[in-house]
Amino acid sequence: MKKRKGVGLKVAGLGTLVTALGATVFKRSRFGRGIIGFGLAHIVLGMLDRMRIRG
């Protein structure tokens, strides 16, 4: 079973949406900071998945 190439980009896009949500809706709260961190982690992991060499 071969993994599609667009999955990493979708994960990064989801992370972008979650980060924007945390930055706008939950301003200056601890919960908002957690949401922003969660979103940023998805962006990083999605980009790492895109760069991974598939064999």
Buried (B, 14 or more C-beta within 10 A) or exposed (E): EEEEEEEBBEBBBBBBEBBEBBBEEBEEEEEBEEBBEEBBEBBEBBBEBBEEEEE
